């Protein structure tokens, strides 16, 4: 605006996590992002201080609101009930072609990709990956360990658990533990996608996961899943089984995940962890092109993240 300094995005590590919105109209009034409910009440949302907005059924958003979220580097995703089904997503990052090229080069090099997968295994389980194993074999080992972790947590919290099963087209068809897990992982995936984009990487170029629009998001989110959102999902499911909840289980899970993210300081860890994981590929980063466009917001104090653009 005339007479005001240009806005500077808040670094992702200093932001709040996610806000879920349903049955509201998102708009901009007096330069501020807000949600307008059916009864006319207006709630201001500090969109520049959020990592992401997740819009559920019944939410509508104006062009001005989308533009403001893009300028502040806040990811908007359109999701199904409970966040289970991803329909579309904005892209507040992607301004660093050098990082995209580096990521793609690592994914296309079989030896580098295996080194990265082994590094992710080490971070996730606290021990070196077994020698002479392919990526498919390591994926199988991880799957077994995750299923065992689910069974252990189910016993700990008194949850009747059989296996991971849900229908993304029918939210109510799943049992409570599976719905809690779905809501929890949706929170983590939304937060991780915002970090991946803010850092200037491509969500679709994964290493352990592949062939999906969010393969890299799943790779990075899995590094924290068992220590953050999965225990909270089973804890809430256990409380629901005992009749101790005064709200819907999926809402309780979101609140619990929010608190878990804050306790763990997750937002401050994701981007440095991405850099550490990719460095394990042992391929040098390509230098930015001489005519590359610089950051949208120059700031000597390092405001914003590498992927932000105006």
Steps between C-alpha positions, in 0.01 A plus 500: 500500500625857431704642786556162665814282484470183291386194696755244609389138543548353846743204494315171525672405827341804669144431385203327656407170339166439329147632511207288376202691359157363415164661420638853477579762236866606497558854381708814553352797684694819571814322385457216750428133433172395661237227520134600470252256655141444389369722782717789382763484773850580379815335637836641402771244419869602517572318175858627473586322823363160393673217319179391331123518469303181440158564347239234567156456338283809533790746485516763226787735428525821300763597244628772734547248781693259278722783377572617856585147614737460203677829579552399860623151408214311664404169339130448425373145451149387413428175683215262566331443833759443769776595260510149354464581131718767336325676211736785420771719647650841447873543452664777704850367422683375193714808446833318519569309179849405624346303786247335273778393263707363789204302633424358155868411442512311830178311423629393157832371632441146635799504735417845639135406545595188697733703724216742573256220581757344734544836673124533548492149646774596747320818608169324539612194696822619663718232342677439172300333226590134429779465246447377145129576494317660210255786537207258462644278774551797733144611429379156606706507822360842586146380436542212744641729769221751457233232532670372816507854639129538433428174684713605799331839527156340468577271796643789700185710467246217506392535139336216308727495193518265205663681208522828312184527292289793383291612204594854390159532333307411817642655816242345734566147369830474688523404865605762757871400520538517122321833484725635773808385310371653178434835666842495668696419186304763305622762749859385468487479121353851472771644722775313316376603157506865608863454611604318182356778283639779717846346467469495119468125437249293301245295699473237225869404471540239772764242588342226710153591372449557130229551241273717716443878502630518859771231495770724649253630759437141613875435514566795729183468710580136579816613681281640781176307467566236764625747758237772454158434347460121517522478882250786526261324263500181706474694826190681378354176363551344842320787668214469251469129576471583871243774441730773631477739202273805501552567127528311171812278489638662184478847656668372816777352287562831322530685829733232636717517186517878527632466854741223398641716221550786743668281764738345251578827320436314177478801270853606591633151417342404168699712256842430660410130499416515129845646433665229713313220323580623151864563590529125565474452123854641477438691178597869493230764478486673162581871516218744423500627144675836457172660389290335771237719662588580860272478805173686467564673833857606568566495873839516667356316799396204287122536503292238324626174351680410177182406313298813573413718205294813454 
